Amino acid sequence: MPTRMILAAVLFSAWVALLPCSASDAEDSKQKKTIPQLFKMVQPAVGTVLATEYSRRSKVTHQGSGFFVGADGRFVTNHHVIPGKVYSAKIKLHNGAEYPVKEVLARDEKKDLLLVAVDIPADSVEYLDVSADFPEIGEDILVVGSPKGLDQTATRGIVSSVRLDSTHGKVIQIDAPISPGSSGS
């Protein structure tokens, strides 16, 4: 599959998989983690987005992926996964629990980014610490998403390039396949 350019902020779910998620993980991060270890580390923070348009209130019309970035229920996905014409949206977690999106906190249609608040109890949120550092070319990555509705699917690859794009700013180019439904991974 050809490499794809993915927005750096959206790819953090893959990149963060290589970073420590808590102080206790920082000790363990000195040793390279296996793909199964990384998956288990990020899985609780990744969710499937299910959204419904006004015209079809009884049927899911948009599906994608995303991840929690704060204990307060802040969740990042792509703008096109929950566009402005959506009537309602919810986040489905790896354990099957579903929580409604209560509001849009930030939207960047041009960069295809969306930050929402999810109505979820604080003790139910596991989130990823997002780093401002960019990965190195050739570094292993893990993408966790919901391609074609298949929740919690892992795909591995490498960072092919880190470059400046005139539209999106700094982007990370990867070779891991991103299938429909994994937008927001």
URVEN-V490128 format. One record per helix or strand of 3 or more residues. SS is the DSSP state (a for helix, b for strand). FROM is the first residue (numbers start at 1). TO is the last residue. If there is no record, write none. Layout:
ss:from:to
SS:FROM:TO
SS:FROM:TO
This chain:
ss:from:to
b:4:7
a:8:16
a:23:28
a:35:45
b:46:53
a:54:56
b:62:68
b:74:77
a:79:82
b:86:92
b:98:108
b:113:118
a:122:124
b:140:145
a:147:149
b:153:165
b:169:174
